[in-house]
Amino acid sequence: MKFILDLLPLLLFFIAYKAYDIFVATAVAIIATAGVVGYLWWSQRRVEKLHLITLGMLLLFGGLTLLLRDPSFIQWRPTVVSWLFATALLLAPLFSGGKTLLERMMGHVIPLPAAVWVRLNGIWIGFFLLMGGLNLWVATSFEEATWVHFKLFGQTSLTVLFVIAQGFYLVHQQRKYAMVTAEESVQKRAENGRGAQ
């Protein structure tokens, strides 16, 4: 359900673009995103920061697109959002005692060594930098319609594939960590048993 809600404004943006133009599509995306945030608040009495950031950036860049009748603002939005996420991931350890943002968000559910969280954090930073650069390249090098198609099909597909790859990586690292932890536990019991004799 969450994935569908996250994808809904993008799908409506695409449909409105095909039926009308970038300006109608931008207005539809703003309304749809505000609707999703409103629905989440109504149904759960809370809204994730990611949804609020997305809405805020859409209001800013979408609003500029509509106000100035310049589609380049809405085209820049995914780049700015991606680079802001990369910056947040990069700077978070400086303000949280060395813990990465990913470890703070998922560490209680997925126990892993700090080195794995740092590596994972770096991979996500690289992904966000790459996606921001890729969006900028498509937005400035191709026609508007190509960017709209890339936004729905390209960015979404790349993100889903990246998340799946990260899932496999996490499972592999978690198994490896569990094996090391089990071996250390056996060694400690063996040492404690010898010490008791």
GIQUIBEL-V802640 format. One record per backbone hydrogen bond with DSSP energy under -0.5 kcal/mol. NH is the residue of the N-H (numbers start at 1). CO is the residue of the C=O. If there is no record, write none. Layout:
# GIQUIBEL-V802640
NH;CO
NH;CO
This chain:
# GIQUIBEL-V802640
5;1
6;2
7;3
8;4
9;5
11;7
12;8
13;9
14;10
15;11
16;12
17;13
18;14
19;15
20;16
25;21
26;22
27;23
28;24
29;25
30;26
31;27
32;28
33;29
34;30
35;31
36;32
37;33
38;34
39;35
40;36
41;37
42;38
43;39
44;40
45;41
46;40
51;48
52;48
53;49
54;50
55;51
56;52
57;53
58;54
59;55
60;56
61;57
62;58
63;58
63;59
64;60
65;61
66;62
67;63
68;64
69;65
70;65
73;70
75;71
76;72
77;73
78;74
79;76
80;76
81;77
82;78
83;79
84;80
85;81
86;82
87;83
88;84
89;85
90;86
91;87
92;88
93;89
94;91
95;91
95;92
96;92
96;93
98;93
99;96
104;100
105;101
106;102
107;103
109;106
110;106
111;109
112;110
116;113
117;113
118;114
119;115
120;116
121;117
122;118
123;119
124;120
125;121
126;122
127;123
128;124
129;125
130;126
131;127
132;128
133;129
134;130
135;131
136;132
137;133
138;134
139;135
140;136
141;137
142;138
147;143
148;144
149;145
150;146
151;147
152;148
153;149
154;149
155;150
157;153
158;154
159;155
160;156
161;157
162;158
163;159
164;160
165;161
166;162
167;163
168;164
169;165
170;166
171;167
172;168
173;169
174;170
175;171
176;172
177;173
178;174
179;175
180;176
181;177
182;178
183;179
184;180
185;181
186;182
187;183
188;184
189;185
190;186
191;187
192;188
193;189
194;190
195;191
196;192
197;193
197;194
